[in-house]
């Protein structure tokens, strides 16, 4: 289910040619709270990049992370 939802955002972003997604987008499509994403960042369970004051996630890195940690 998580993968299905993330697949939707990835396809949407591919169409927009946008390689980065926000904390809000990632949380929404994984069905999690934003705070969970921030906790994972702090615990280094997920990697992201901070651009100014805003965290962004590389779409391809998220796909790799899902391959490693989740069952498809």
C-alpha positions as CSV (number, residue, x, y, z in Angstrom):
1,X,0.0,0.0,0.0
2,X,2.8,2.4,0.9
3,X,4.6,1.6,-2.3
4,X,1.4,2.1,-4.4
5,X,0.9,5.5,-2.9
6,X,4.5,6.5,-3.4
7,X,4.3,5.2,-7.0
8,X,1.5,7.7,-7.7
9,X,3.6,10.7,-6.5
10,X,6.6,9.5,-8.4
11,X,4.7,9.2,-11.6
12,X,3.2,12.7,-11.0
13,X,6.7,14.1,-10.4
14,X,8.1,12.4,-13.4
15,X,5.5,14.0,-15.5
16,X,6.3,17.4,-14.0
17,X,10.0,16.6,-14.4
18,X,10.6,17.5,-10.8
19,X,13.3,15.3,-9.1
20,X,12.6,16.4,-5.5
21,X,9.6,16.0,-3.2
22,X,8.9,17.7,0.0
23,X,8.4,16.4,3.6
24,X,4.7,17.0,3.2
25,X,4.4,15.1,-0.1
26,X,6.5,12.2,1.2
27,X,4.5,11.9,4.4
28,X,1.2,12.2,2.6
29,X,2.0,9.4,0.1
30,X,3.5,7.1,2.7
31,X,0.4,7.7,4.9
32,X,2.6,9.1,7.8
33,X,2.7,12.2,9.8
34,X,5.3,14.9,8.9
35,X,6.8,14.4,12.3
36,X,7.6,10.8,11.5
37,X,9.5,11.9,8.5
38,X,11.5,14.4,10.6
39,X,12.1,11.7,13.2
40,X,13.4,9.4,10.5
41,X,15.7,12.1,9.2
42,X,17.1,12.7,12.8
43,X,17.6,8.9,13.2
44,X,19.2,8.7,9.7
45,X,16.6,6.1,8.7
46,X,16.0,8.1,5.5
47,X,18.2,10.6,3.7
48,X,17.2,14.0,2.5
49,X,18.8,17.3,1.7
50,X,18.1,20.6,3.4
51,X,17.7,23.5,1.0
52,X,17.6,26.6,3.0
53,X,15.2,25.7,5.8
54,X,13.2,23.1,3.8
55,X,13.9,19.4,3.5
56,X,13.7,17.8,0.1
57,X,14.0,14.2,-1.0
58,X,15.4,12.9,-4.2
59,X,12.7,10.8,-5.9
60,X,15.2,8.1,-7.1
61,X,16.8,7.9,-3.7
62,X,13.4,7.3,-2.1
63,X,12.8,4.5,-4.6
64,X,16.2,2.9,-3.7
65,X,15.3,3.2,0.0
66,X,12.0,1.5,-0.6
67,X,13.7,-1.3,-2.4
68,X,16.0,-1.9,0.5
69,X,13.6,-1.6,3.4
70,X,10.2,-2.5,2.1
71,X,8.5,-5.5,0.5
72,X,7.1,-4.7,-2.9
